[in-house]
Amino acid sequence: MRICELHNKQVINTCDCKILGCVADVEFNECTGCIQSLIVPGPGKLFCLFGREIEYVIPFSCVRCIGPDAVLVEVNVEKIINKCT
């Protein structure tokens, strides 16, 4: 699988069955070339139209399954939130 194939796949948390959003970016280790985390933008501020206050940084170790349409993850949402400034 190519990294571009991860882009725009829905990310679903298996702990609470909620859709976190779509994969927007990935972080990887430059030395090993391994993916470290998936970056998923959080919900918009006002009616999902204006900017974003948070983003989810999901460690790749929390990914349980990558399917043709979605990525299943098992995470505690409070621990993966990154505040955007």
NORDAQUI-V898561 format. One record per residue. N is the residue number from 1. RES is the residue in three letters. OMEGA is omega as a letter, one per 20 degrees, with the letter a starting at -180 (NA if undefined). NEAR is the number of other C-alpha atoms within 12 Angstrom. Layout:
{{N | RES | OMEGA | NEAR} {N | RES | OMEGA | NEAR}}
This chain:
{{1 | MET | r | 9} {2 | ARG | r | 9} {3 | ILE | a | 20} {4 | CYS | r | 12} {5 | GLU | r | 20} {6 | LEU | a | 28} {7 | HIS | r | 25} {8 | ASN | r | 23} {9 | LYS | r | 27} {10 | GLN | r | 28} {11 | VAL | a | 38} {12 | ILE | r | 31} {13 | ASN | a | 27} {14 | THR | r | 21} {15 | CYS | a | 16} {16 | ASP | r | 14} {17 | CYS | r | 16} {18 | LYS | r | 18} {19 | ILE | a | 26} {20 | LEU | a | 37} {21 | GLY | a | 31} {22 | CYS | r | 30} {23 | VAL | r | 34} {24 | ALA | a | 26} {25 | ASP | r | 25} {26 | VAL | r | 28} {27 | GLU | r | 20} {28 | PHE | r | 17} {29 | ASN | a | 12} {30 | GLU | a | 9} {31 | CYS | a | 8} {32 | THR | a | 8} {33 | GLY | a | 11} {34 | CYS | r | 16} {35 | ILE | r | 23} {36 | GLN | a | 21} {37 | SER | r | 25} {38 | LEU | r | 37} {39 | ILE | a | 32} {40 | VAL | r | 35} {41 | PRO | r | 33} {42 | GLY | r | 30} {43 | PRO | r | 22} {44 | GLY | a | 16} {45 | LYS | a | 15} {46 | LEU | a | 10} {47 | PHE | r | 9} {48 | CYS | a | 13} {49 | LEU | a | 11} {50 | PHE | r | 11} {51 | GLY | a | 16} {52 | ARG | r | 21} {53 | GLU | a | 19} {54 | ILE | r | 23} {55 | GLU | r | 30} {56 | TYR | r | 36} {57 | VAL | a | 36} {58 | ILE | r | 40} {59 | PRO | a | 26} {60 | PHE | r | 25} {61 | SER | r | 17} {62 | CYS | r | 27} {63 | VAL | a | 24} {64 | ARG | a | 20} {65 | CYS | r | 21} {66 | ILE | a | 23} {67 | GLY | a | 17} {68 | PRO | a | 15} {69 | ASP | a | 17} {70 | ALA | r | 25} {71 | VAL | r | 33} {72 | LEU | r | 33} {73 | VAL | r | 36} {74 | GLU | a | 26} {75 | VAL | r | 28} {76 | ASN | a | 20} {77 | VAL | a | 27} {78 | GLU | a | 13} {79 | LYS | a | 15} {80 | ILE | a | 26} {81 | ILE | r | 24} {82 | ASN | a | 19} {83 | LYS | r | 15} {84 | CYS | r | 16} {85 | THR | NA | 8}}
